[in-house]
Amino acid sequence: MGATPRALRAVVLLCGFYLLSLLLLALLVGLDVLALTRLNGLSALKVVFVSVLLAIPVVQGLLMLRTPRGEGPDGVPATEADEPRLWALVRELADATGTRAPDEILLTGDVNAAVSEQPRLLGLLPGPRRLYLGVPLLTGLSEAQLRAVLAHEYGHFTGGDTRLSALVVRGRTQLARTVDQFHAKADDRTAAERARQERAAARRITRGKKAREVDTAGAGFTYRAMAALYTAYAKLYLRSTLSTARAQEFAADLAAARITGRDTTASALREIPVLATAHDFYLGSYAVLGAPARLMPPRGEFFGGFGRMLAAREENLDRLRRRLPTEPASPYDSHPPIAERVRRIEELPADGRTAQAEGAALDLLTDPARTLAALEEAVLTDEARAFRRAADWQELLDTAMTENLAALDTPLGRALAAYSKEPATLPALLTAIDDGRLWQLAHRLPLSEEALASKGRAFREFARPVLRDSLHSMVLAEFSARSLLRWEFSWEHAATARLPGAPAPPRTAPPAGVLPVAPGARRGGARTVQAGRRPCQRAALALPRGQGRLLLPGQGRDGGRRAGGGRGARVVVRVTPGPARVEAGRHQATGSSWTPYTTMSVRKGTSSSGRSRRSRGKRRSNAG
């Protein structure tokens, strides 16, 4: 569809909003006239009062004549004096596409590139243009891929997309504002009705009568009905305009392929979702890792560390590039699925062009380090900027993991605290196990209805995964509290916690025998560092491969807890069975007990785990 038909459709859709509003106002006026002529004075006044209340949001939407200007993202302006190489590339691509270069470049903290224009007279006359470039995008793209991205954005300029967007944005904003006002008034009416009924119920209780149930189902009905009318038209409006937006994206992709080549454009399209996923992971796992402890990365590293993580996890990124996201399409998507866009570009005839500029796009900046530091000041909130800065990433990891483990809250810990009415600690848990109360605690775990209804061995099988994961997290927390864990920071894999004297694993792959913290564990009080589905430098306990000894802290020399049969031998960890038996012993300096780790279990002198002494003895002999 050309620019003229698209402009005509945008005008028609915008006029539809005004037509709907005028029809509703005419209907309200007709109801007022009918009420004044057919009803008595008080009833007529009530109808007029309600119609006036309903007309106010409609009139406010009609009078919003000025197209709202989006605030846009925060960022650092890049002037031509500060960034001559970047501006030279921007102007070169503008000349190649036959369009006017932007008047301003804003460097943002997103994995995104976009253009905007502020036209005059509803898009009939051009206006100032702005180019938004995300610094994380520059960090992960090559210069050739950046050229393809810029050519795509300029395709929106040449197609008139940014000028026509003024009409589209105006209609969307007016519809959204009108619907929001109706919903807000309905919510206020519901809140007022609830308060009135609650006061009436309180008065009935003081008179010794039974309070009536609060029912606000009918409150604000007329407002919600008006909102439903506008919502139905808004859906039609969005489906029509967003289908055009998706077609504009395909056209811009073709423009990029024409300017920079098929292969370079397809490569850039594949790279953007990979960088977006990696950046989300980086923010959750590294950049905001110390937020609960009010600690931020070193200055300039909040965005600067992203490049080092990309370099260290290149193999993971390659797998993401080969597996494009396959999200389902929706009529309300502003962009087509990335897999469909890549498929269309790769189906174009080969043009024989290869990437001519393979340097990193970030190198186009005159001083990347200065830009990264300035971007932090522009993007981070005032609260985040007030956090203390870590000396390095290792300090950030140490402080954050200590804070997280100190406030760790596991399902087993909550069950133990509720059962014993005392703080949940690892010694308290071991005492409860020795007293035969393990499965009583298990009944307090957040299990499924099927698990809680089961009995005997079936129930124990349901409970064991939660018990195992929570126990492991509590062991980590106990070791951390006694300063027996040494955290190892890595850009390649999750952070690992090592016992004193444990050998480091090979650096080329994630360490063998790493046990992650229980996924069901959560922090109490402060906001958890984990963001949704992405782990945040998950703590792990790495032990030597094959066989070894685990030091259990807090055991005195004369405490009567022998490593082979007392409480000090209760928690042992299986990594990989080894051919050699590692005998239990005692640490000469502290009196703590050394315990062979051959299996992950909680053991007791009696058959509390559901197994007889004979079966446990057989398992111990087989493990050796």
C-alpha positions in Angstrom: 0.0 0.0 0.0 1.4 3.4 -1.0 1.8 6.4 1.2 -1.4 8.1 -0.2 -3.8 5.2 0.6 -2.2 4.7 4.0 -2.6 8.4 4.8 -6.3 8.2 3.6 -6.9 5.2 5.8 -5.3 6.9 8.8 -7.5 10.0 8.3 -10.7 7.8 8.0 -9.8 5.9 11.2 -9.2 9.1 13.1 -12.5 10.5 11.8 -14.2 7.4 13.1 -13.2 8.2 16.6 -14.7 11.7 16.3 -17.8 10.3 14.7 -18.3 7.7 17.5 -17.9 10.5 20.1 -20.3 12.8 18.4 -22.9 10.0 18.1 -22.6 9.2 21.8 -23.0 12.9 22.7 -26.1 13.1 20.5 -27.5 10.0 22.1 -26.9 11.6 25.6 -28.6 14.8 24.5 -31.5 12.9 23.2 -31.9 11.0 26.5 -31.8 14.3 28.4 -34.5 15.8 26.2 -36.7 12.7 26.5 -36.2 12.7 30.3 -37.1 16.4 30.7 -40.3 16.0 28.6 -41.5 12.6 29.9 -40.3 12.4 33.6 -41.0 14.4 36.7 -38.6 16.9 38.0 -36.3 14.8 40.3 -36.1 11.8 37.9 -35.3 14.0 35.0 -32.6 15.8 36.9 -31.0 12.4 37.8 -30.9 11.4 34.1 -29.4 14.8 33.1 -26.8 14.5 35.9 -25.7 11.0 34.8 -25.5 12.0 31.1 -23.3 15.0 32.0 -20.9 12.8 33.9 -20.7 10.4 31.0 -20.2 13.2 28.5 -17.2 14.7 30.3 -14.6 12.0 29.2 -16.0 12.1 25.7 -15.6 15.8 25.4 -12.1 15.7 26.9 -11.1 13.1 24.2 -12.5 15.3 21.4 -10.7 18.4 22.7 -7.3 16.8 22.7 -6.4 18.5 19.4 -2.7 18.5 19.8 -0.8 15.3 18.9 1.0 14.2 22.0 4.7 14.1 21.9 6.3 11.0 23.2 8.9 11.5 25.9 11.2 8.9 24.3 13.9 7.0 26.2 16.6 8.5 28.3 20.0 8.7 26.7 23.1 10.7 25.8 23.0 13.1 22.8 25.8 12.4 20.3 26.8 15.6 18.7 28.8 15.6 15.4 31.7 17.3 17.2 31.9 14.5 19.7 31.2 11.6 17.4 32.4 12.5 13.9 32.8 8.9 12.7 29.3 7.9 13.7 27.8 10.9 12.1 29.8 10.3 8.9 28.3 6.8 8.7 24.8 8.1 9.4 25.1 10.7 6.6 26.6 8.2 4.2 23.6 5.8 4.6 21.2 8.7 4.3 22.7 9.7 1.0 22.6 6.0 -0.2 18.9 5.7 0.6 18.0 9.1 -0.8 16.6 10.6 2.3 17.4 13.4 4.7 19.7 12.5 7.6 18.4 12.9 11.2 18.9 16.1 13.0 19.8 14.4 16.3 21.3 11.1 17.5 20.5 9.9 21.0 22.5 7.0 22.5 20.2 4.9 24.7 20.6 1.9 27.0 18.4 -0.5 25.0 19.1 -3.2 22.4 17.2 -1.2 19.8 17.4 1.3 17.0 14.6 3.6 16.0 13.7 6.8 14.2 11.1 9.4 14.9 9.9 12.6 13.2 7.8 15.5 14.5 5.9 16.6 11.4 3.7 19.6 11.1 0.0 19.8 10.0 -0.7 16.2 10.8 2.2 14.9 8.7 1.6 17.1 5.7 4.9 19.0 6.3 8.2 17.4 7.4 9.7 18.1 10.8 12.8 17.4 12.9 14.1 13.9 12.8 15.8 11.9 15.5 17.8 8.6 15.5 17.9 6.4 18.6 20.8 4.0 18.9 21.2 1.6 21.8 24.7 1.3 23.1 24.2 -2.4 23.9 23.2 -2.8 20.2 26.5 -1.2 19.1 28.4 -3.4 21.6 27.1 -6.6 19.9 26.9 -5.6 16.2 29.6 -5.3 13.6 29.9 -2.1 11.6 28.5 -3.9 8.6 25.4 -5.1 10.6 25.0 -1.6 11.9 24.9 -0.3 8.4 22.0 -2.7 7.6 20.2 -1.5 10.7 20.5 2.1 9.7 19.4 1.4 6.2 16.3 -0.3 7.6 15.5 2.7 9.8 16.0 5.0 6.8 13.5 2.9 4.9 10.9 4.2 7.3 11.9 7.7 6.4 11.7 7.1 2.6 8.3 5.3 3.0 6.8 8.2 4.8 6.1 6.0 7.8 7.4 8.6 10.4 5.3 11.4 8.9 2.1 9.4 8.8 2.7 8.1 12.3 1.5 11.5 13.7 -2.1 10.7 12.7 -1.9 7.1 13.9 -0.4 8.0 17.3 -3.0 10.7 17.7 -5.8 8.3 17.2 -4.3 5.7 19.5 -3.6 8.2 22.3 -7.1 9.7 22.1 -8.7 6.3 22.3 -6.5 5.1 25.1 -7.1 8.3 27.1 -10.9 8.1 26.7 -11.0 4.5 27.7 -8.7 5.1 30.7 -10.9 8.0 31.9 -14.0 5.8 31.8 -12.3 3.0 33.7 -10.9 5.4 36.2 -14.4 6.9 36.9 -15.8 3.4 37.1 -13.2 2.4 39.7 -13.9 5.5 41.7 -17.6 4.8 41.7 -16.9 1.2 42.8 -14.6 2.3 45.6 -17.2 4.9 46.8 -19.9 2.2 46.8 -17.8 -0.2 48.7 -17.0 2.4 51.3 -20.7 3.2 51.7 -21.7 -0.5 52.1 -18.8 -1.1 54.6 -20.0 1.8 56.7 -23.6 0.5 56.6 -22.3 -2.9 57.7 -20.4 -1.4 60.6 -23.6 0.4 61.8 -25.5 -2.9 61.6 -22.9 -4.7 63.7 -23.0 -2.0 66.4 -26.8 -2.5 66.6 -26.3 -6.2 67.0 -27.5 -7.2 63.5 -25.8 -9.4 60.9 -23.8 -7.4 58.4 -24.7 -7.7 54.8 -22.2 -8.9 52.3 -20.5 -6.1 50.3 -21.6 -6.3 46.7 -20.3 -3.7 44.2 -21.0 -5.7 41.0 -23.3 -3.0 39.6 -21.3 0.0 40.6 -19.9 2.0 37.7 -21.8 0.0 35.1 -22.6 2.9 32.8 -18.9 4.0 32.8 -17.8 0.5 32.0 -20.4 0.3 29.2 -19.1 3.4 27.6 -15.5 2.1 28.0 -16.5 -1.1 26.2 -17.8 0.9 23.2 -14.5 2.7 22.8 -12.5 -0.5 23.5 -14.3 -2.2 20.6 -13.4 0.6 18.2 -9.9 0.7 19.6 -9.4 -3.0 18.7 -10.5 -2.3 15.2 -8.2 0.8 15.0 -5.2 -1.2 16.3 -5.7 -4.1 14.0 -5.9 -1.9 11.0 -3.0 0.4 11.9 -0.7 -2.4 13.1 -1.2 -4.5 10.0 0.1 -1.5 8.1 3.1 -1.2 10.6 4.0 -4.9 9.9 4.0 -4.3 6.2 6.2 -1.2 6.7 8.7 -3.4 8.5 8.9 -5.8 5.6 9.4 -2.9 3.2 12.2 -1.5 5.4 13.9 -4.8 5.4 13.9 -4.9 1.6 15.4 -1.4 1.6 18.2 -2.5 3.9 18.9 -5.5 1.7 19.0 -3.3 -1.4 21.5 -0.9 0.2 23.8 -3.3 2.3 23.2 -6.7 0.7 21.1 -9.7 1.4 23.5 -11.6 3.6 24.4 -8.6 5.8 20.8 -7.7 6.4 19.8 -11.3 7.3 22.8 -11.4 9.7 21.7 -8.2 11.4 18.2 -9.5 11.7 19.4 -12.7 13.3 21.7 -10.9 15.7 19.2 -8.4 17.2 17.0 -11.0 19.1 20.2 -12.8 20.3 21.5 -9.6 21.7 18.2 -8.7 23.3 18.1 -12.1 25.1 21.7 -11.8 26.1 21.2 -8.3 27.4 18.2 -9.3 29.5 20.3 -12.1 31.0 23.2 -9.8 31.6 21.2 -7.3 33.5 19.6 -9.9 35.8 22.7 -12.0 36.3 25.5 -9.3 36.5 24.5 -5.6 36.3 21.9 -5.6 39.1 23.3 -8.5 41.1 24.3 -6.3 44.0 21.1 -4.2 44.0 19.7 -5.9 47.2 23.0 -5.0 48.9 22.8 -1.4 47.5 25.9 -2.1 45.4 26.5 -1.3 41.8 29.2 -2.4 39.3 32.4 -0.2 38.9 31.7 3.0 37.2 31.3 2.5 33.5 30.8 -1.2 33.9 27.0 -1.3 34.2 26.9 -1.3 30.4 30.6 -2.0 29.8 30.5 -5.6 31.2 28.0 -6.6 28.5 30.7 -6.8 25.8 32.9 -9.1 28.0 30.0 -11.4 28.6 29.3 -11.6 24.9 32.9 -12.5 24.2 33.0 -15.2 26.9 29.7 -16.8 25.9 30.2 -16.9 22.1 29.3 -20.6 21.9 25.9 -20.0 23.6 25.3 -17.1 21.3 26.0 -19.2 18.2 23.3 -21.7 19.3 20.8 -18.8 19.7 21.6 -17.5 16.2 20.9 -20.9 14.7 17.6 -21.2 16.6 15.4 -18.2 15.7 12.6 -17.4 18.1 9.3 -18.8 17.0 6.8 -16.6 18.9 3.2 -16.8 17.7 2.0 -14.0 15.5 -0.8 -11.7 16.8 -2.9 -9.1 15.0 -1.8 -6.6 17.6 2.0 -7.0 16.9 3.7 -3.9 15.6 6.5 -6.1 14.1 6.3 -9.4 12.2 7.9 -12.5 13.7 11.7 -12.2 13.3 11.8 -15.7 11.8 9.5 -14.6 9.0 11.5 -11.5 8.3 14.7 -13.5 8.1 13.1 -16.1 5.9 11.9 -13.4 3.4 15.3 -11.8 3.2 17.2 -15.1 2.8 14.8 -16.1 0.0 16.0 -13.1 -2.1 18.4 -13.9 -5.0 22.1 -13.9 -4.0 23.6 -10.5 -4.8 27.3 -11.5 -4.3 27.9 -8.8 -1.7 29.7 -9.5 1.5 30.3 -7.5 4.6 33.0 -4.9 3.9 33.2 -3.4 7.4 33.8 -6.2 10.0 35.0 -3.9 12.8 32.9 -3.6 16.0 30.2 -0.9 15.8 31.1 0.4 19.2 34.5 1.4 17.8 32.8 4.1 15.8 32.5 6.1 19.1 35.4 8.4 19.8 35.7 7.3 23.5 33.5 4.3 24.3 34.5 4.2 27.9 33.4 7.8 28.4 30.1 7.2 26.6 29.4 4.1 28.8 30.0 6.1 32.0 27.8 9.0 30.7 25.1 6.6 29.8 24.9 5.3 33.3 24.3 8.9 34.6 21.6 9.4 32.0 19.7 6.1 32.3 20.0 4.9 35.9 17.5 6.2 38.5 18.6 8.5 41.3 18.3 5.7 43.8 20.6 3.4 41.7 23.2 6.2 41.2 23.3 6.7 45.0 24.4 3.0 45.5 28.0 2.3 46.5 30.3 1.3 43.6 32.2 -1.9 43.9 35.9 -1.9 43.3 35.6 -4.8 40.8 33.1 -7.5 39.7 34.6 -10.0 42.3 33.7 -7.7 45.2 30.2 -7.2 43.7 29.7 -11.0 43.6 31.1 -11.6 47.1 28.9 -9.0 48.6 25.8 -9.9 46.7 26.0 -13.6 47.4 26.6 -13.1 51.1 23.6 -10.8 51.2 21.4 -13.2 49.3 22.4 -16.3 51.4 22.0 -14.4 54.6 18.4 -13.7 53.7 17.7 -17.0 52.0 14.2 -18.4 52.6 13.5 -22.0 51.5 10.3 -24.0 51.7 12.0 -26.3 54.2 13.2 -23.4 56.3 9.7 -21.9 56.4 8.2 -25.3 57.4 10.9 -25.7 60.2 10.2 -22.2 61.6 6.5 -22.8 61.6 6.9 -26.2 63.3 9.5 -25.3 65.9 8.5 -21.6 66.5 12.2 -20.8 66.3 14.6 -19.5 63.6 15.2 -22.0 60.9 18.9 -22.9 61.0 20.8 -25.9 59.7 21.7 -27.2 63.2 18.0 -26.9 64.1 17.1 -28.9 61.0 19.7 -31.7 61.8 18.3 -31.9 65.4 14.8 -32.3 64.0 16.0 -35.0 61.7 17.7 -36.8 64.6 14.5 -36.6 66.5 12.6 -38.3 63.7 10.6 -35.3 62.7 11.7 -35.0 59.1 8.5 -36.3 57.5 6.4 -34.3 59.9 8.1 -31.2 58.5 7.6 -32.5 55.0 3.8 -32.3 55.5 4.2 -28.6 56.0 6.0 -28.1 52.6 4.1 -26.4 49.7 3.3 -29.6 47.9 0.6 -30.4 45.4 -2.8 -31.7 46.4 -1.9 -35.1 45.0 1.3 -35.2 47.1 -0.4 -34.2 50.3 -3.1 -36.8 49.8 -0.6 -39.6 49.3 0.8 -41.8 52.1 3.9 -43.7 53.0 6.5 -44.1 50.3 4.5 -42.3 47.7 4.4 -39.2 49.9 8.2 -39.4 50.5 8.9 -39.6 46.8 6.9 -36.4 46.3 8.6 -34.6 49.1 12.2 -35.7 48.5 13.0 -33.2 45.6 11.8 -30.2 47.7 13.7 -31.5 50.8 16.9 -32.1 48.8 16.9 -28.7 47.1 16.0 -26.8 50.3 18.6 -28.7 52.3 21.3 -27.9 49.7 20.4 -24.2 49.9 20.5 -24.2 53.7 24.0 -25.9 53.6 25.2 -23.2 51.3 23.8 -20.5 53.6 25.4 -22.1 56.7 28.8 -22.4 54.9 28.6 -18.7 53.9 27.7 -17.6 57.4 30.8 -19.4 58.7 33.0 -17.9 55.9 33.8 -21.3 54.5 32.9 -20.5 50.8 35.1 -18.9 48.3 33.1 -17.4 45.4 34.6 -17.5 41.9 33.4 -14.9 39.4 33.1 -15.9 35.7 31.8 -14.4 32.5 31.5 -17.9 31.0 29.3 -19.7 33.5 27.4 -19.2 36.8 29.3 -18.1 39.8 30.6 -21.1 41.9 31.3 -21.4 45.6 34.3 -23.6 46.5 35.3 -25.1 49.7 38.8 -24.4 51.0 41.3 -26.5 49.3 39.0 -27.6 46.4 40.8 -27.6 43.1 39.5 -25.3 40.4 37.8 -26.9 37.4 38.9 -26.4 33.8 38.2 -23.0 32.5 36.9 -24.2 29.1 33.6 -25.6 30.3 31.3 -25.2 33.3 32.8 -27.1 36.3 31.8 -30.7 36.8 29.9 -31.4 40.0 28.3 -27.9 40.3 25.1 -28.0 42.3 22.9 -24.9 41.8 20.9 -23.3 44.6 17.4 -24.7 44.9 15.1 -22.9 42.4 12.3 -22.8 45.0 14.4 -20.8 47.4 13.5 -17.1 47.8 14.8 -14.1 49.7 12.8 -12.5 52.4 12.3 -8.8 52.8 14.5 -7.2 50.1 13.7 -7.5 46.4 15.1 -10.7 45.0 17.9 -10.3 42.4 16.5 -12.9 40.1 14.5 -11.4 37.3 11.7 -13.7 36.1 13.0 -16.8 34.4 16.7 -15.7 34.3 19.1 -16.8 37.1 21.3 -14.2 38.7 24.8 -15.7 39.2 23.3 -18.8 40.8 25.4 -20.0 43.7 26.9 -23.4 43.2 28.9 -25.8 45.4 31.7 -27.2 43.4 33.5 -30.3 44.7 36.4 -32.3 43.3 35.4 -34.8 40.7 35.2 -38.5 41.6 35.7 -38.5 45.4 36.9 -36.3 48.2 36.0 -35.0 51.6 33.5 -32.5 52.8 34.3 -30.4 55.9 31.3 -29.9 58.1 31.8 -26.8 60.3 30.9 -26.2 63.8 31.9 -29.6 65.3 34.0 -29.5 68.4 36.8 -31.9 69.3 35.0 -33.3 72.3 31.4 -32.8 71.1 30.8 -36.5 70.7 29.9 -36.3 67.1 32.0 -38.8 65.2 32.4 -38.4 61.5 31.3 -41.9 60.8 28.1 -42.0 62.9 27.3 -38.8 64.7 25.6 -35.7 63.5 28.7 -34.5 61.6 28.1 -37.2 59.0 24.5 -36.4 58.2 24.9 -34.2 55.1 26.9 -35.7 52.3 27.0 -34.8 48.6 27.3 -37.1 45.6 29.3 -35.8 42.7 30.7 -38.7 40.7 31.4 -42.1 42.3 35.1 -42.9 42.5 36.9 -46.2 42.7 38.7 -45.3 45.9 37.1 -45.1 49.4 37.8 -41.9 51.2 37.8 -42.5 54.9 36.2 -40.1 57.4 38.5 -38.2 59.6 38.9 -35.1 61.8 40.4 -31.7 61.0 43.3 -31.4 63.4 43.2 -27.6 63.7 39.5 -27.0 64.3 38.2 -30.4 65.4 35.7 -30.3 62.6 34.8 -33.6 60.9 35.8 -34.6 57.4 33.1 -36.7 55.7 33.3 -38.6 52.5 30.8 -37.4 50.0 29.3 -40.3 48.0 25.5 -39.6 48.0 23.1 -36.7 48.6 20.9 -37.7 51.5 20.0 -37.0 55.0 20.8 -39.9 57.3 19.7 -40.8 60.7 20.6 -43.5 63.2 17.1 -45.0 62.7 15.1 -45.7 59.6 13.7 -42.1 59.3 14.2 -42.0 55.6 12.0 -45.0 55.0 14.9 -47.4 54.5 16.2 -50.0 56.9 19.6 -50.0 58.4 20.4 -53.0 56.2 19.6 -51.1 52.9 21.6 -48.1 54.0 24.6 -50.3 54.9 24.4 -51.9 51.5 24.4 -48.5 49.8 27.4 -47.3 51.8 29.4 -50.4 50.9 28.5 -50.1 47.2 29.5 -46.4 47.2 33.0 -47.3 48.3 
